[in-house]
């Protein structure tokens, strides 16, 4: 078996860990066969290495030596370190997936993780923006969205880009990874649709409205060419097919998008919502508040399970309850 290295191997110095080859095979499976993103692959790798490092320190040198008590002890250690239940649940899911794969590929005879249960997570309602807050966010002066000093061509271009990012995120409910992966060929202005590649490389078509179309056109026609021309003038490589670019002409990084949205939300000064996912939550909640069908919102957001989309109905119910308690004389 590939997972049964010599018991004498160790992880000291520059030695390769005994689990390295099997874990690498699993991560290739996750990336190539399951079509998971690079971010997900890195998360799986970190979660599994956390467990394997722990059992290695206890003297275990074979995957088949790991039993359910070892897994429970690993979760208990995370709990003692104050890890959030959501983090522990995600890590437990990574471990269950890894051992299930190891069982299918005959690296182990029994799967110890099949009965591993993480602490139950309490459902938390996502922070959303009120409609007037969205109006202030999207209608703010371009100078509020600049990432460099005002009055420069690149500053105006970045302001145009940031406006288009905010409009499109709210209009479509896209995830950050989906937004940064957009190519010019994915935009259909005639039908006002954008082709999105979501989790598992699944494609869906998402509509967007006139304000988002206008912001996108301004960015593509006025802002984006400036950044491309500047990059080429300085002989920097560019990503010519990407919709959204960074200051140096390459495809924008997810971290840059998060920074832009976080700064703009922070500047509102009256919301706890933070980051691009807040706009995704907000778009879904406002659609449901406006009477949209739950399955239509599921398709828009690219949720594989309707149960995930139903979380947003709780947000609307909480809003209804708050309004009732505030307005009804016998609430």
Secondary structure as GFF3:
##gff-version 3
##sequence-region A 1 331
A	DSSP	alpha_helix	20	28	.	.	.	ID=ss1
A	DSSP	pi_helix	29	33	.	.	.	ID=ss2
A	DSSP	alpha_helix	38	57	.	.	.	ID=ss3
A	DSSP	three_ten_helix	63	65	.	.	.	ID=ss4
A	DSSP	alpha_helix	68	80	.	.	.	ID=ss5
A	DSSP	alpha_helix	85	104	.	.	.	ID=ss6
A	DSSP	three_ten_helix	112	115	.	.	.	ID=ss7
A	DSSP	alpha_helix	131	138	.	.	.	ID=ss8
A	DSSP	three_ten_helix	142	145	.	.	.	ID=ss9
A	DSSP	alpha_helix	153	172	.	.	.	ID=ss10
A	DSSP	alpha_helix	176	180	.	.	.	ID=ss11
A	DSSP	three_ten_helix	184	186	.	.	.	ID=ss12
A	DSSP	beta_strand	187	188	.	.	.	ID=ss13
A	DSSP	beta_strand	193	197	.	.	.	ID=ss14
A	DSSP	three_ten_helix	199	201	.	.	.	ID=ss15
A	DSSP	beta_strand	203	207	.	.	.	ID=ss16
A	DSSP	alpha_helix	210	218	.	.	.	ID=ss17
A	DSSP	pi_helix	219	223	.	.	.	ID=ss18
A	DSSP	alpha_helix	224	233	.	.	.	ID=ss19
A	DSSP	alpha_helix	254	268	.	.	.	ID=ss20
A	DSSP	alpha_helix	276	289	.	.	.	ID=ss21
A	DSSP	alpha_helix	294	301	.	.	.	ID=ss22
A	DSSP	alpha_helix	306	327	.	.	.	ID=ss23
###
